[in-house]
Amino acid sequence: MFVIWMQFNFIFAAMNEQTGDISDLVKKHIQALDPYAEVVILFPEGVSIHEDIVVYVLTNEKVNFQLEQQYLDARYNVELESGKSISLYIYSKEDWHKQFKDTPIYKKVHLEGVYL
């Protein structure tokens, strides 16, 4: 029983360390592009190493190709520094709240996401 508890604590501590590290890198590279954007991180459930960390950027700006490229470059920097795979979704706040309001992913992001 003690061994299981220690393993759980080790996994939990490693997840907390990962959460902090990723959050700091996302702030440094992604949120720095637009300090007024809402940035939400969804971490994988469980301890699977095959799931991506998902980042949602909700910006006041209209999303276009140039803006997407800036965020994709920032995502790449986070991946390089963390060694983790990141999925990035960029939406204007207006589109997000209108088009996705009644969807399961909208609810999941708002209930389980970590807001930076």
Contacts in CASP RR format, 6 or more apart in sequence:
PFRMAT RR
TARGET T0000
AUTHOR 0000-0000-0000
METHOD contacts of the structure
MODEL  1
MFVIWMQFNFIFAAMNEQTGDISDLVKKHIQALDPYAEVVILFPEGVSIH
EDIVVYVLTNEKVNFQLEQQYLDARYNVELESGKSISLYIYSKEDWHKQF
KDTPIYKKVHLEGVYL
11 47 0 8 1.000
15 43 0 8 1.000
15 47 0 8 1.000
18 43 0 8 1.000
18 84 0 8 1.000
19 43 0 8 1.000
19 114 0 8 1.000
21 82 0 8 1.000
22 41 0 8 1.000
22 43 0 8 1.000
22 53 0 8 1.000
22 78 0 8 1.000
22 82 0 8 1.000
22 84 0 8 1.000
23 41 0 8 1.000
23 114 0 8 1.000
23 116 0 8 1.000
25 77 0 8 1.000
25 78 0 8 1.000
25 81 0 8 1.000
25 82 0 8 1.000
26 39 0 8 1.000
26 41 0 8 1.000
26 55 0 8 1.000
26 78 0 8 1.000
26 116 0 8 1.000
27 39 0 8 1.000
27 116 0 8 1.000
29 74 0 8 1.000
29 75 0 8 1.000
29 77 0 8 1.000
29 78 0 8 1.000
29 81 0 8 1.000
30 39 0 8 1.000
30 55 0 8 1.000
30 57 0 8 1.000
30 71 0 8 1.000
30 74 0 8 1.000
30 75 0 8 1.000
30 78 0 8 1.000
30 88 0 8 1.000
31 37 0 8 1.000
31 39 0 8 1.000
31 116 0 8 1.000
32 74 0 8 1.000
33 70 0 8 1.000
33 71 0 8 1.000
33 74 0 8 1.000
34 57 0 8 1.000
34 59 0 8 1.000
34 60 0 8 1.000
34 61 0 8 1.000
36 59 0 8 1.000
36 60 0 8 1.000
37 57 0 8 1.000
37 58 0 8 1.000
37 59 0 8 1.000
37 60 0 8 1.000
38 56 0 8 1.000
38 57 0 8 1.000
38 58 0 8 1.000
38 59 0 8 1.000
38 93 0 8 1.000
38 115 0 8 1.000
39 55 0 8 1.000
39 56 0 8 1.000
39 57 0 8 1.000
39 58 0 8 1.000
39 115 0 8 1.000
39 116 0 8 1.000
40 55 0 8 1.000
40 56 0 8 1.000
40 58 0 8 1.000
40 109 0 8 1.000
40 113 0 8 1.000
40 114 0 8 1.000
40 115 0 8 1.000
40 116 0 8 1.000
41 53 0 8 1.000
41 54 0 8 1.000
41 55 0 8 1.000
41 56 0 8 1.000
41 113 0 8 1.000
41 114 0 8 1.000
41 116 0 8 1.000
42 53 0 8 1.000
42 54 0 8 1.000
42 55 0 8 1.000
42 56 0 8 1.000
42 108 0 8 1.000
42 109 0 8 1.000
42 112 0 8 1.000
42 113 0 8 1.000
42 114 0 8 1.000
43 53 0 8 1.000
43 114 0 8 1.000
44 51 0 8 1.000
44 52 0 8 1.000
44 53 0 8 1.000
45 51 0 8 1.000
52 84 0 8 1.000
52 85 0 8 1.000
52 86 0 8 1.000
52 87 0 8 1.000
53 84 0 8 1.000
53 85 0 8 1.000
53 86 0 8 1.000
53 87 0 8 1.000
54 86 0 8 1.000
54 87 0 8 1.000
54 88 0 8 1.000
54 89 0 8 1.000
55 75 0 8 1.000
55 86 0 8 1.000
55 87 0 8 1.000
55 88 0 8 1.000
55 89 0 8 1.000
56 89 0 8 1.000
56 90 0 8 1.000
56 91 0 8 1.000
56 96 0 8 1.000
56 109 0 8 1.000
57 71 0 8 1.000
57 88 0 8 1.000
57 89 0 8 1.000
57 90 0 8 1.000
57 91 0 8 1.000
58 91 0 8 1.000
58 92 0 8 1.000
58 93 0 8 1.000
58 96 0 8 1.000
59 67 0 8 1.000
59 90 0 8 1.000
59 91 0 8 1.000
59 92 0 8 1.000
59 93 0 8 1.000
60 92 0 8 1.000
60 93 0 8 1.000
61 67 0 8 1.000
61 92 0 8 1.000
62 92 0 8 1.000
63 90 0 8 1.000
63 91 0 8 1.000
63 92 0 8 1.000
63 95 0 8 1.000
67 90 0 8 1.000
68 90 0 8 1.000
71 88 0 8 1.000
71 90 0 8 1.000
72 88 0 8 1.000
75 86 0 8 1.000
75 88 0 8 1.000
78 84 0 8 1.000
78 86 0 8 1.000
79 85 0 8 1.000
79 86 0 8 1.000
91 100 0 8 1.000
96 106 0 8 1.000
100 106 0 8 1.000
END
